[in-house]
Amino acid sequence: MSQFDYVRIFEQGSGKNLVLSPGEYRIVGVSDAYLEATMTTREQIMGELVFDIFPDDDSDPRADVTKAIRHSLETVEMTKQPHSMPALRYPIQRPESAGGGFEERWWDITNVPVFDAAGNLMVINNHVNDITALKNSEDLNARLRSTIENINDAFFLIDTEWKAMFLNQRAEKLLDRKAADLVGKYIWDEFPEAKESDFYIQYNKAVDTQKTVRFVEYYEPLDKWLQVSAYPVSDGLAVYFRDVTDERKNQDALKLNKERFDLVTKASHDVIWDWDIVTDEVWWNDSLKEIYGYHPKDVEKDSKSWLNRIHPDDLEVVSEDIHSVLDSTQSNWELEYRFRYQSGDYATVIDRGYVLRDEHGKALRMIGSMLDVTERRIMDAKLRQAQKLEAVGHLTGGIAHDFNNLLTVILGNAELITEQLGQQSHLRDYGNMIISAAERGSELTNRLLAFARKQPLSPKAIDLPELFSDLKVLLQRTLTENVSVEITHQPGVSSIEADQVQLESALLNLVINAHDAMPNGGRLSIETCNTTLDDVYVEMFPDVKAGDYVMIAICDNGSGMNAETLAQAYEPFFTTKEVGKGSGLGLSMVYGFIKQSGGHMRIYSEPNHGTCVKLYLPPLLEIQEASSEPVQLAQPQHGKEHILVVEDDPLVRDHVVKLLESLGYRITSASSGDEAFERLAEFSSVDLLFTDIVMPGKLNGSELAVAAQNMYPNLKVIFTSGYTEETLMHQGRLNYGVHLLSKPYRRYQLADKLRSVLDYE
């Protein structure tokens, strides 16, 4: 076979072949694959010396490729055997059209001798395998391995059978395991706790979905929180992880602090604010919206968000006060003022702030809280008013008690004198005047007792429509023609349980007040209905119990009252009427009666718009049995029974003894409960105990009665008092079986009471 035939064979092969002549190494043949690999053409290189066409890169100090190839070619000529060279870096010169210079290549070269039929060397076939890509891959793997070993994250590679393929040094340190002990091992056997955790779930998810997963999970054996990223790869799973325990603790601490801050804000019901004094920026928490109606995002970003909502009358005081603190060395500021709700109304607030200063004492920042105390201030005012009324009630009750003792003596003696004057008419008139004055004084003290809630009540079932039907004629007579009256009842309005006489008196007082407030005429409306006072309402009035009530509303369109007058309306002797036109006890009497009856009273009034008084009384829960009180006799009678009189006031005691003796009774007297108890032991029998309630010593009247009836089971008891003691009362009524004669009383009232009790079986 000729040289030409050999050349044609190598040129037409698919490999990268360069055919060289022996000795001078001239190019006599080249394959298309070789031309493509070297970026040359057949015309450029055919017939040229190989080392002229493919010279070394003189700019590369490592370049000595031609020498190595020449040595290989010479070895083939000398040994007549093929010669393979190790992988060789052989940069190829680029044509100028491709930018010139050299392009790095790695070649695996084998030089093969070709002989003719006589055994002579014809050509040398320079066969090239381009291993540039493989070499680059090996270099890349080496660089990747180096990179993975030096990254901050721990890294390990898992194959498709969940076996460890590779761990970097950080993974060894973090897991406290050597790579040599883990590579090739089933990871779920090596880390069994992980199989019961989110690690197992997330790794499987990454494999199943072929999508990266990222998660943070606590690994108990290491007592660490690990942040993990798992990437699916063709032969398994690449896992990066790092220890984030400290970060997690810091995040948890920050989260806990924020939660505590939010909880404190909500629990305190305060608006929290933060004022950067240097930039004048103000931050508000969400309570600004919840309490005052302003969303923090919608208000001004500076101090105007605060100043623009302070009551105009308070603004100067607030501004001066806060700046007096900022300009000083103080750290704390506190002030009460008025702050506007979004509705336009004003809240009463207590604002507190803490000043943060720089090293020179200059105020830089202020953090504070604003507490809405509007309801508290209203409650305080109501409580002060209730306490005031309670104190006045105790005072008036005490005055009424002492005054009733005096009236008892005056009234009783006036009666006796008048009876003994016979036909001396001019003197009898004086006596009757004394009696009339004493009775008026008694009426006055009864009103005081009503306010003090110490009057004796006799509650019974009252049907309100029926009551007002009976009162209508009286009301019409009380009112002038220019006042119209309208009475309406809610269908099914409940009956109430109250003292009818006192209720009628209270209603008549209110109607008269309404009439007096409409001197030029007007409209009076009376309404009854069932209603409920809920917990929200009761929070405003601490002396009221939540529950069902029957409301009686008496409203007029008269002159009305301003806030100052309304605040004093319940007080005894306070009146807006002219001198001689009223005692100032009407509303106070109504108030005391309603409270003693377990109810509630509320007055609504505006100047020139009228007044509406609402009475709330408990509904009748059950039909009451008929009273077992003995019926008083129509005519006073005398008696002969033995009566023990107990009274600490000597004037009253002497007067009562004379009255009873004048009626024929046998009397023993005592000045205290203790003395009376001792006297009881002196007698074989006593028919009736007539005792005051409030007395000095160990035993009051009520306790004396119990002790006396233990000694004499059939002993009858009548109590007397200037006001009713709580020991005789239950829910506003006298206790069952208790007989009370209130001071002052007439002689015939005393006689009738004695006979009704003594004769009752």
C-alpha angles and dihedrals in degrees: 000000000000127000088251092058092051092049091051091052094053094042093053094048122103093236129090101263131169116187114211133187115236120255103016096033096226116175109251099161141014135183123231090242090057092049090051093048093050095040092235138120130235091243091055098054110024110114093009126121109260097230091050091055096040106033127170121268100256091196091062111080089201091059114117099124099128091056091054093047092047089051090052093048091049090049089055091050092048100043097031084223132114115263125206121202126210118252105300131200103228115169114206121217113242120224116250089250088063094049100273125244126090131302117211115244134172115211134190101207130195120182112204124190118225119203133198124231090275091055095253120142107254104172142344117235110217102203117191132195111194104221095168093118092048092047091048089049091052090048090047092050090050091049091045091050090050091048094048090049091053103040119110092238126081110242137191134169122221124195127221091271092056092254122141112250102174140359126189123221094262090055089052091051096044094046092038089227132117119241090227089059094050108036109105092014126120103254097213089058091049094045104029095163089061091060090065093051143063090280091074094045095047096044091052090047091055091050094045096046097032087225130123117260126201125190145145118232137170116238108202101199089060094034088226140125110229126201106211136193116184119192122192113230131182094265102033140304131325111208127194118186139165139189108258097165094119092044090049091050090050091048091047090049091049091046091048091048091049092047090049090048091050092045092048089049092051096040093050091045086220131141106237118209136182119200121195098205094192096056095024090231117150126199122198128191123232092267087081086072096040096050108026102022099243120123108222090229092056100051127081114283095227137055090291086079085070105029095048091060100048115106108265091234091055100040098089094046092048094047094048092046097051093045091050086062096042091050092050133060094258121122103197131064129181132170140158118223143134123281125187124246117217086252089065097251120118128242125208107233138183108215121195128183140180119212122221114203137188124242090278093054096254113148110245105163141008126202121190152146132238117211121198106224097167095116091041091054091047089049091047090052092048091047091050089050091048091048090047091051090045091052092047088047092056090047095048091044090054092047091048091050094053092040091052090055089056092045090051090059094041095047095043095048092044088056093050093047092047092051092050094049090074112180097356091116099180091053093044088055089058090049092050089050089055090049092048092048091048091051090050088051088050091053089051093052090047088058090049089050090049090056091046089050091235101114118115111253129200104198121195138165111287126192103209099206088051092046094052091044088059092043096047095087091048091048093050090052090050094052127066122240094257091066116079120207127210121184119188131175127198110240108261095015108175125247117246135215112232144125101280096204092052092043092052090048091050093049092048090052091052093047091050091049090050091049092050090051090059105054091158095045132264145157127304118193127189119192134178126192144146115261143162129230105210132201092267091057093044091055087066093050111040093187093060126088119221115242146080121329141171111236125212111191121192110187134176135180094224135121096305128199134271122233094264093052092044091055090059098038096106096047117110116254093011110129139156092205126103120272109283093018098092143002096223091237101101101090093034089055091049091047093051093046093050093047092047088051091057094256141116134240127205129179123202116189142157127184112263092003102076141243134278119195114195120196118195116197128175114258120246106265098189139005109269122226118245113277115264092207111134115253112250116238118250094227126043114244135196125239145192102212125126112256127188109211116200117188129145095201105084095206092051092042093052091045094051092047091054092047093051093044089051087057092054101256126140107240136203116178136199133183097216143020091252092054092045092054090053092048092052090066090058095065133069090215142003121192102197140011113214105187141166114231105220110058139144121257134049097304124059121195095271093049091046090054092054092049093046094050089050087057095041109023093190094050114129118219132205118183123207128190145155086236135008117267121222088237088073096042136080120184092338098313135092113266114260113277095015116134115204131182108191121215130278101042136167123243092249091050090055092047093048093047092051095050094043091054098038094047095045113104 
